[in-house]
Amino acid sequence: MEALTQNKTLVEQAYDALLEAICTGDIKTGERLNQDELALRLRVSRQPVNSAIAMLKSQRFVEDTGKRGVVVAPIDQKLFDSIYQFRTAVEPLAVQLATGRLTTQSISLGREIIGRGKSHVQSGDHAGALRADMDFHGLIYRQSGNIIVGDVMNLNWRHLQRAMSKVLSVPGATLRVWKEHDQIFTALVRGEADEAAQLMRLHMETAAPRTIRVDRA
């Protein structure tokens, strides 16, 4: 983590820094969050760090264990399944709303993201493929014009980010994902809202693994 600047409030910056560290594995599952050490690393007082940790706790990224204090929470199967159940309902809606709202720029961006995702798959860059996956769905959220969809799903993606690197490392998984992304986006560009929504629904139903494994510290 880097020292903070003054572009956002210190609480917002501390939250962003800690969330990024948790989701990328810089702070690992089960690792204790020492407020004094974190404040020193971020070059702020304890107050912004404590406020950021409280926000992360309410969002299930960290948990209070009592004697050990606050630690990075594991992603349990119930949370993972719940997110995918929610996505199965929301993602088809987002793609329907996005149909007809695409611009020349967003179409070019979508094709660039798909090309980038496929390239990462071919090179075996699972982290890069995951970032492209997030970018692809993020583009659809923005184009839907529904700010609630974007806000809620972006937070859920941060939970998924912690586990999906393992899921996407399964042989053949990323290849199928990007084939489906391509089909969804092609229907979207053609203005076929119902077809795009159906493809997205099928994508969600087959995307969630039956079990996940998150390494603990």
N, C-alpha and C positions, 0 to 999 in steps of 0.2 A: 504494500500500500504506500501511496505517496502522501507527502504533506499536503494539507488542504489550502485552497485559495479562497478568495472572497466573492466569487461569482454567484454562489448560492449562500443561504444561511448555513451556519456551521453544523446545525442539526441535520439539514438536508445533505450536506457533503459527507458527514460522518455516516449517515444512513447509506448513501450511495456506495461509499468506500467499503463498508462492512458487508453490504449485500453482494457486491461484486466479488469480494474475497471469499465469501461463503459459496457462491454459485460456481466459481471457477476452481474451488478446492484449495485455495491459498490458506483458508481456515477450514480445517477438515471436520467431518461429522464427529460429534462427541468431544471436540476440542473446547476447552474452557475459555470463556471470554473474560480476560482480566482487564477491567476498566482502566486501571492505572497504566498498564503497558500499552493498551490501545490509544489512550490519550497522548502518551509520549510519542508513539509512532506517527500519529496524525497531527501532532503539535497543536493540540487544543486542550481545554480543561476537561474534567470528567463530565461536566453537565451535558454537553452535546453528545458525548458517547453514551451516557446513561439514557438520554432521550431516544437516541437511535436504536439502542438495544430494546427499549420498551416497544418501539414500533415494530421491530423485527419479531419480537415475542408475540405480538398480537397477530402477526401474519404467518406464524408457525415456522419461522426460519430458525429460531432459537427457543430454548426451553429452560426453565428454572428447575434444577435437580435437588435443591436443598443444600446439603453440605458441600457439594462440588461447585455450587453456584450456577451461573448461566452458561450453557454449552450449546453448540450447534446441534440442532435437532436432526434426527434421521428423517428420511422420507419414507413413510410407511406405505404399505400396499393400499390401504384404504384411501389415503390422500391421493395417491397416484390414480387409482380407479375413479375417484370422485371427480378429479380434474378432467379425465377423459370422458366421463359421462356428460359433464358440462360442455366440453368441447363438441361432442356429438350433436348437441342441440344448437350451440352458438355458431360454430364455424359454417355450417350450411346457410344459416341466416346471413352471416357476414358476406359470403360469396354472392348470395342473391342481391343484397343491397349494393354490392360493388359493381354488379353487372350494369352496364350503361353509364357508369361514372368514370371509367378508365379514360385517361388522356394518352396522347402520344408518348409523353414522358414516362408515365407509369407503366405503359406497355413495354417500353424499352427497358425500364428498370426491372420489370418482372422477368423478361427474357434474360437479362444479365444475371439476375439472381439464380435462375434455373441453370444457366450455363456454368455459373460459378459452383453451384452445388454439385453438378455432375462431375466437374473437374476435380473437386475435392474428393469425391467418391473414388474416382479413378486413381488418384494419387495416394489413397489411404489416409487422407487427412480428416479424421472423424470430428475433430474440434471445429475445423473449417466448415465441414458439412452441416454441423449442428448450428453454427452461426448463420449459415445461408438458409437453413430451415426456418429459423426464427425470423429472418429477414423476409422470407416468402410470405409467411402467415401475417407478419406485421404489415406488409404492404396491403394485403387484403383488408385487414382491420382499418387501416387509414382510408382506403378507398371506399369502404362501406359508408363512411360519413357518420357512423354512430360512435360517439366518443366513449360511451359506457363500455361497449364491446372492447375497444382498444385498451382502456384503462384496466379492466378486469383481466383480460387475457394476457396482457403484458406482465402482470404480477404472477399469474399462473405459470407463464413460461419460465419465470425465474425458478420456480419449484422444479419444473420439468428439466431445466438445464442441468440440475445437480445429478440427475439420474440418466438422462437420455444419452450421454456420451457412452455409457455402458450398453444401452439398448442398440444404439446405432453402430456399435462395433461388431454386432452379430453378422456373419457373412451373408450377403444378399439383402440385408435389411435396407441399407441406404440406397441400393440400386432400385428397389421397388418403390421407395419413398419418392424418389425424383421422377420416376416414370409416372407416378400418380399425380405429382405436382404439375408436370407438363400437361397431362390430360385435363386437369382442372383449369389451368390457366388458358389453354386453347379454347375450351368451352366458354370461359369468361370473356375472352377477347371477341369471340363470335357473337356475344350477346345472348347466349343460351343459358339463361338463369337457372331454369329447372334442372338442366343437365349438369351444370357446374355444381349445383347444390347436392344433387344425388351422388356425383363423384366424390364430393367432399365428405358426405356422410359415410360412404363406403371406405374412404381413406381413414376416417376416424375410427370406424369399427374394426379395421384390421391393423391400425397403427399401434394400439396399446398392447404391450406384452402382458402375458398372464402373470408373470412374476418379475420383480425387480430386485436388484441387490445393490445396496449402497454400503461401501466400506466404512467401517467405524475406525476412529483413531485408536 
